[in-house]
Amino acid sequence: MNAFPADFARAMVQPSPNHGERRDGRKPDMILLHYTGMGTAEGALDWLCRPESQVSSHYFVFEDGRVIQLVPEERRAWHAGKSTWHNEADINSLSIGIEIANAGHPGGLPDFPDAQIEAVIELCRDCGQRWAIAPERVLGHSDVAPVRKVDPGEKFPWARLAAEGVGHWVEPAAITGGRFFQKGDVGQPIEALQSMLSLYGYKTEITGEFSERLKGDVEAFQRHFRPQRVDGIADFSTIDTLHRLLSALPRFS
């Protein structure tokens, strides 16, 4: 692919050949954040630009805050894979994908440098304003692909982004004792939990049974919104945080 004008003024352009048309004329209404999960930023960027990889993102953010644009925002980058949110299955056609250079879980979950997070915030705010993206539509890869994906990981500073106007967030409830639900439990409280997760956007089946899949959905929720403990157990902290997030959504307020 030939060079193209950057959509984000501070981005350098390094075209990837891996992209296509957004289906059905869709425009992006979601920002999806990833970590690269590779040993070096340079290796990850090279892979995103190789035709044989069949993967790409719109943006790539180095540890020092440099931003590279690989695919024009109007095009469909290939970053989400098999993913779902609010029963929409073609997340690539709905989203702007941002890869953040970080070794992730394979590399021991290193911290995200300040310069990098500042760049991510600036980029998300710019994209969000340009496409009128709602705060609750700024998500992690693990949100739209629970179990299959765990990035950008529980050390990603979602609270810091929210303080700068990026994303949807409430302060997580403190982790305390009390009643909790886990794999194998059944009944109306499980159905209520599944309903809340589904209302928020997760592809959670409402069965009344705490299955292995529900455990994965709870872990994905915790990884984003209650990262102090990611264990797939629906304790008071998890359920209360989810309830307050739902209550803060415009359609429920």
Phi, psi and chi 1 to 4 in degrees:
 res  aa     phi    psi   chi1   chi2   chi3   chi4
   1 MET       -  140.5  179.6 -179.8  178.3      -
   2 ASN   -75.1  163.4  -64.8  -33.1      -      -
   3 ALA   -61.8  156.3      -      -      -      -
   4 PHE  -142.3  160.5   54.9   86.8      -      -
   5 PRO   -68.0  135.1  -14.6   27.5      -      -
   6 ALA   -67.3  138.3      -      -      -      -
   7 ASP   -78.4  -33.8  -66.4  -64.0      -      -
   8 PHE   -98.7  119.2  176.3   56.4      -      -
   9 ALA   -56.8  -31.8      -      -      -      -
  10 ARG   -87.6   -1.8 -160.6  162.3   65.9   74.2
  11 ALA   -83.8  142.4      -      -      -      -
  12 MET   -89.5  149.2  -60.3  -70.7  -70.0      -
  13 VAL  -102.5  127.3  172.3      -      -      -
  14 GLN  -135.4   93.9 -177.5  171.9  -30.5      -
  15 PRO   -64.7  138.8  -20.2   33.2      -      -
  16 SER  -103.6  143.0  169.7      -      -      -
  17 PRO   -80.3   -3.7   31.4  -35.7      -      -
  18 ASN   -94.9   89.5  -55.8  -35.0      -      -
  19 HIS  -166.4  173.1   57.7   87.4      -      -
  20 GLY  -160.5 -168.2      -      -      -      -
  21 GLU   -77.3  142.7  -63.6  -77.5  -13.6      -
  22 ARG   -69.9  131.8  -68.1 -172.7 -177.3  -88.4
  23 ARG   -73.0  143.7  -66.9  177.2 -176.8  167.4
  24 ASP    58.8   28.3  -58.7  -38.8      -      -
  25 GLY    67.1   19.4      -      -      -      -
  26 ARG   -65.2  147.9  -62.3  -64.4  -65.1  -97.3
  27 LYS  -112.5  151.4  -64.9 -178.5  178.8  179.3
  28 PRO   -64.5  130.4   20.1  -30.4      -      -
  29 ASP  -130.1   20.7   66.0    1.6      -      -
  30 MET  -148.6  144.9  176.4 -172.6  -64.3      -
  31 ILE  -114.1  128.3  -64.0  171.9      -      -
  32 LEU  -117.3  122.8 -160.0   61.4      -      -
  33 LEU  -102.6  138.1  -57.5 -178.7      -      -
  34 HIS  -130.7  157.4  -50.2 -107.3      -      -
  35 TYR  -104.8  157.5   65.5   43.6      -      -
  36 THR   -75.0  -34.4   55.1      -      -      -
  37 GLY    68.6   22.2      -      -      -      -
  38 MET  -119.9  163.8  -64.8  178.5   65.7      -
  39 GLY   -66.3  -34.0      -      -      -      -
  40 THR  -133.3  150.0   67.9      -      -      -
  41 ALA   -64.6  -40.4      -      -      -      -
  42 GLU   -62.5  -41.6  -68.1   75.6   14.9      -
  43 GLY   -65.1  -39.2      -      -      -      -
  44 ALA   -66.7  -43.6      -      -      -      -
  45 LEU   -63.9  -41.6 -179.7   58.8      -      -
  46 ASP   -60.0  -42.0  177.5   69.1      -      -
  47 TRP   -64.9  -38.7 -177.9 -118.4      -      -
  48 LEU   -67.7  -16.9  -69.1  166.4      -      -
  49 CYS  -104.7    2.8  -67.3      -      -      -
  50 ARG   -91.9  130.2  -72.1 -179.7  175.7  -91.4
  51 PRO   -57.5  -35.8  -22.1   31.5      -      -
  52 GLU   -70.5  -18.2   63.2  -93.1   27.9      -
  53 SER   -71.6  -31.0   75.6      -      -      -
  54 GLN    58.4   27.9  -65.6  -70.1  -69.4      -
  55 VAL  -134.3  155.4  -66.2      -      -      -
  56 SER  -165.3  175.1   62.9      -      -      -
  57 SER  -146.4  168.1   60.6      -      -      -
  58 HIS   -74.7  -39.4  -67.0   91.0      -      -
  59 TYR  -132.9  156.5  -67.7   98.9      -      -
  60 PHE  -135.3  128.5 -174.5   97.9      -      -
  61 VAL  -117.2  116.7 -176.3      -      -      -
  62 PHE   -73.0  164.8  -81.1   93.7      -      -
  63 GLU   -60.0  -31.8  -66.7   93.3  -21.9      -
  64 ASP   -87.4    5.4   61.7    6.7      -      -
  65 GLY    95.8   -3.8      -      -      -      -
  66 ARG   -65.9  141.3  -74.7  176.9  -67.9  140.1
  67 VAL  -119.7  128.6  178.9      -      -      -
  68 ILE  -113.3  134.4  -54.5  -66.4      -      -
  69 GLN  -103.5  126.4 -175.1  168.5    2.2      -
  70 LEU  -102.6  -30.4  -71.0   75.4      -      -
  71 VAL  -137.8  136.2  174.2      -      -      -
  72 PRO   -59.4  144.8  -20.6   31.4      -      -
  73 GLU   -61.2  -28.6  -70.7  177.7    7.4      -
  74 GLU   -71.9  -13.6   65.3 -179.2   12.6      -
  75 ARG   -97.4  163.0  -58.2  -75.5  -70.7  173.3
  76 ARG   -94.5  104.6 -179.9 -179.9 -178.4  -88.4
  77 ALA   -80.4  163.2      -      -      -      -
  78 TRP  -112.7   81.8  -56.1  -19.7      -      -
  79 HIS  -127.7  -22.2   56.6   96.4      -      -
  80 ALA   -90.3  -28.3      -      -      -      -
  81 GLY    64.1 -150.7      -      -      -      -
  82 LYS   -75.2  104.1 -174.8  177.8 -179.6 -179.3
  83 SER  -144.6  158.3  -56.1      -      -      -
  84 THR  -147.5  141.7  -53.7      -      -      -
  85 TRP  -149.3  127.9 -167.2 -107.9      -      -
  86 HIS    48.2   44.1  -82.0  -58.8      -      -
  87 ASN    65.9    9.4  -65.3  -42.0      -      -
  88 GLU   -90.1  123.1  -65.2  -94.1   16.5      -
  89 ALA   -98.6  -21.7      -      -      -      -
  90 ASP   -96.4   73.1 -175.5    5.5      -      -
  91 ILE   -64.1  -30.7  -60.1  -58.7      -      -
  92 ASN   -59.8  -35.5  -77.6  -24.5      -      -
  93 SER   -75.8  -15.6  -75.7      -      -      -
  94 LEU  -101.7   -9.3  -51.8  179.2      -      -
  95 SER  -128.1  161.1   61.2      -      -      -
  96 ILE  -105.9  122.9  -67.6  171.3      -      -
  97 GLY   -97.9  131.7      -      -      -      -
  98 ILE  -123.5  115.7  -59.6  173.9      -      -
  99 GLU   -92.2  128.8  -73.9  -81.4   -1.0      -
 100 ILE  -112.1  120.3  -56.4  164.7      -      -
 101 ALA   -64.1  111.9      -      -      -      -
 102 ASN  -166.0  133.5 -175.6  -77.3      -      -
 103 ALA   -67.4  -17.6      -      -      -      -
 104 GLY    63.9 -155.1      -      -      -      -
 105 HIS   -58.3  -40.9  -69.1   81.7      -      -
 106 PRO   -60.7  -27.0  -24.3   35.3      -      -
 107 GLY  -104.8   18.1      -      -      -      -
 108 GLY    85.5   17.8      -      -      -      -
 109 LEU    53.7   63.7  -82.0  179.6      -      -
 110 PRO   -66.0  155.4   23.6  -32.5      -      -
 111 ASP   -64.8  154.0  -69.0  -27.3      -      -
 112 PHE   -89.6  122.0  -65.7   85.7      -      -
 113 PRO   -61.8  152.2  -20.2   31.9      -      -
 114 ASP   -57.0  -44.5  -73.9  -16.9      -      -
 115 ALA   -61.6  -36.2      -      -      -      -
 116 GLN   -68.1  -46.0 -174.1  178.7   48.3      -
 117 ILE   -66.6  -37.8  -66.4  -57.1      -      -
 118 GLU   -60.8  -39.6  -72.1  167.5    4.6      -
 119 ALA   -67.6  -40.5      -      -      -      -
 120 VAL   -62.0  -43.0  169.6      -      -      -
 121 ILE   -61.1  -48.1  -70.2  169.8      -      -
 122 GLU   -60.6  -43.5 -177.5 -176.8   -1.3      -
 123 LEU   -65.5  -45.4  174.8   57.6      -      -
 124 CYS   -63.7  -41.0  -73.3      -      -      -
 125 ARG   -63.7  -41.3  -69.2  176.9   67.5  170.5
 126 ASP   -63.8  -49.1 -170.3   74.7      -      -
 127 CYS   -63.9  -41.9  -67.0      -      -      -
 128 GLY   -62.2  -40.6      -      -      -      -
 129 GLN   -69.6  -39.6  -69.4  169.2    3.6      -
 130 ARG   -66.5  -36.3 -167.8  178.5  -44.7  109.7
 131 TRP  -109.9    7.1  -65.8  102.2      -      -
 132 ALA    53.7   51.6      -      -      -      -
 133 ILE   -85.7  127.4  -65.8  172.3      -      -
 134 ALA   -68.2  147.7      -      -      -      -
 135 PRO   -54.2  -39.5  -26.3   34.4      -      -
 136 GLU   -73.0   -2.9   63.1  -89.9   20.2      -
 137 ARG  -101.0   14.2  -57.6  -78.8  -73.0 -177.0
 138 VAL   -99.7  109.1 -179.0      -      -      -
 139 LEU  -131.6  166.5  -61.5  165.2      -      -
 140 GLY   -97.2  159.5      -      -      -      -
 141 HIS   -57.9  -35.6 -159.8 -176.6      -      -
 142 SER   -67.2  -24.1   56.0      -      -      -
 143 ASP   -67.9  -41.5  -69.5  -50.0      -      -
 144 VAL   -91.2  -10.1  -59.1      -      -      -
 145 ALA  -140.5   62.4      -      -      -      -
 146 PRO   -56.6  150.2  -24.5   35.0      -      -
 147 VAL    74.0  -53.0 -179.1      -      -      -
 148 ARG   -67.7  -35.5 -171.9  174.9   70.5   84.8
 149 LYS  -130.8  148.0  -67.6  -66.2 -179.4 -179.9
 150 VAL  -127.9    9.6  -66.5      -      -      -
 151 ASP   -95.1  153.1   57.6  -52.9      -      -
 152 PRO   -83.5    7.2   31.6  -36.8      -      -
 153 GLY    93.9  162.8      -      -      -      -
 154 GLU   -72.3  -10.1   52.4  -91.0   33.7      -
 155 LYS   -94.3   -0.1  -70.8 -176.5   72.8  173.9
 156 PHE   -70.4  133.2 -173.4   75.2      -      -
 157 PRO   -84.9   69.8   31.9  -36.1      -      -
 158 TRP   -58.0  -37.2  -68.9  104.3      -      -
 159 ALA   -62.7  -38.8      -      -      -      -
 160 ARG   -65.4  -41.2 -179.3  172.4  168.7 -173.5
 161 LEU   -62.0  -44.8  -92.6   68.4      -      -
 162 ALA   -62.6  -36.4      -      -      -      -
 163 ALA   -63.5  -21.1      -      -      -      -
 164 GLU  -102.3   13.8  -62.4  -69.4  -22.9      -
 165 GLY    86.7   18.1      -      -      -      -
 166 VAL  -117.0  118.6  175.7      -      -      -
 167 GLY    91.9  173.5      -      -      -      -
 168 HIS  -110.5  133.3 -172.5 -139.6      -      -
 169 TRP  -159.0  143.2 -178.8  -99.2      -      -
 170 VAL  -130.5  154.6  -62.8      -      -      -
 171 GLU   -65.0  125.4 -171.0   63.3   25.0      -
 172 PRO   -61.4  143.2  -17.5   28.9      -      -
 173 ALA   -64.4  147.9      -      -      -      -
 174 ALA   -62.9  145.8      -      -      -      -
 175 ILE   -80.9  117.3  -62.2  173.4      -      -
 176 THR  -132.3 -174.2   59.6      -      -      -
 177 GLY   -80.5 -161.5      -      -      -      -
 178 GLY   105.4 -172.4      -      -      -      -
 179 ARG   -67.5  145.2 -167.8  178.5 -176.6 -171.3
 180 PHE  -147.3  164.7   60.6   86.2      -      -
 181 PHE  -126.1  143.7  -55.7  100.5      -      -
 182 GLN  -148.9  177.6   60.9 -174.1  -14.5      -
 183 LYS   -52.6  131.4 -174.5  178.8  174.2 -177.2
 184 GLY   102.7  -20.7      -      -      -      -
 185 ASP   -72.1  151.8  -70.9  -19.1      -      -
 186 VAL  -138.6  160.6  -64.1      -      -      -
 187 GLY   127.8 -177.0      -      -      -      -
 188 GLN   -63.1  -38.8 -166.9  -81.0  -30.8      -
 189 PRO   -60.3  -34.2  -24.7   35.8      -      -
 190 ILE   -68.2  -41.5  -52.0  -55.1      -      -
 191 GLU   -61.6  -39.7 -174.8  175.0  -31.0      -
 192 ALA   -64.9  -42.0      -      -      -      -
 193 LEU   -61.4  -46.2  169.2   63.8      -      -
 194 GLN   -61.2  -39.6  -68.8  168.4  -31.9      -
 195 SER   -63.6  -41.3  -63.2      -      -      -
 196 MET   -66.3  -43.3  -73.2 -164.2  -65.6      -
 197 LEU   -61.9  -41.2  -73.3  165.5      -      -
 198 SER   -65.8  -41.7  177.9      -      -      -
 199 LEU   -61.7  -35.9  -79.4  169.7      -      -
 200 TYR   -70.8  -30.8 -163.2   78.5      -      -
 201 GLY   143.2  -16.1      -      -      -      -
 202 TYR   -67.9  149.6  -67.6   90.2      -      -
 203 LYS   -84.3   71.4 -170.9 -176.3  178.7 -178.1
 204 THR  -104.5  121.5  -55.6      -      -      -
 205 GLU   -76.2  139.1  -66.2 -176.1    5.6      -
 206 ILE   -95.8   97.6  -58.5  171.4      -      -
 207 THR  -121.4  -18.0   64.2      -      -      -
 208 GLY    80.1    6.8      -      -      -      -
 209 GLU  -121.4  131.9  177.1 -175.1   -2.7      -
 210 PHE   -82.0   91.1 -155.3  118.9      -      -
 211 SER   -90.8  176.9   62.6      -      -      -
 212 GLU   -62.1  -37.8 -176.1   67.7   25.1      -
 213 ARG   -64.5  -41.7  174.2   54.7 -160.5 -104.6
 214 LEU   -63.8  -38.4  178.0   57.2      -      -
 215 LYS   -57.2  -42.2  179.6  176.1 -177.1  -70.4
 216 GLY   -65.1  -37.5      -      -      -      -
 217 ASP   -67.1  -40.4  -70.3  -12.7      -      -
 218 VAL   -64.3  -42.0  171.3      -      -      -
 219 GLU   -60.6  -42.5  -73.0  177.0  -14.0      -
 220 ALA   -62.3  -43.1      -      -      -      -
 221 PHE   -61.5  -47.4  175.3   82.1      -      -
 222 GLN   -61.4  -41.2  -68.4  170.9  -26.3      -
 223 ARG   -57.9  -33.7 -168.5  165.0  -85.1  114.9
 224 HIS   -90.9  -48.4 -175.5  155.1      -      -
 225 PHE  -109.1  -14.4  -63.1  105.9      -      -
 226 ARG  -142.8   64.7 -153.1  -72.2  -55.6  -85.9
 227 PRO   -75.2   -5.4   27.7  -35.3      -      -
 228 GLN   -61.8  -29.3  -66.5   88.6  -18.9      -
 229 ARG  -148.3  117.7 -177.5 -171.0  -65.4  166.8
 230 VAL  -112.5   98.9  179.4      -      -      -
 231 ASP  -135.6   -1.8   57.2    8.2      -      -
 232 GLY    73.1    9.6      -      -      -      -
 233 ILE   -99.7  126.7  -65.2  173.4      -      -
 234 ALA   -85.8   85.1      -      -      -      -
 235 ASP   -88.7 -179.0   57.1    0.5      -      -
 236 PHE   -58.3  -43.2  169.6   81.2      -      -
 237 SER   -57.7  -45.6  169.8      -      -      -
 238 THR   -64.8  -49.3  -59.2      -      -      -
 239 ILE   -67.2  -42.0  -65.4  170.6      -      -
 240 ASP   -65.1  -41.7  180.0   73.0      -      -
 241 THR   -62.7  -44.0  -56.9      -      -      -
 242 LEU   -61.5  -44.2  173.1   56.3      -      -
 243 HIS   -61.1  -43.6 -176.6  -93.4      -      -
 244 ARG   -70.0  -33.0  -72.4 -175.4  -67.0  112.7
 245 LEU   -63.3  -45.5  -82.2  163.5      -      -
 246 LEU   -61.1  -43.6  -82.3  169.3      -      -
 247 SER   -63.8  -27.5  -62.5      -      -      -
 248 ALA   -84.0   -8.3      -      -      -      -
 249 LEU   -71.0  142.4  -71.7  173.9      -      -
 250 PRO   -55.0  -36.7  -25.6   33.8      -      -
 251 ARG   -73.5  -11.8   64.7 -178.4 -175.1  -87.8
 252 PHE  -112.9   -7.6  -65.6  116.8      -      -
 253 SER   -91.3      -   59.1      -      -      -
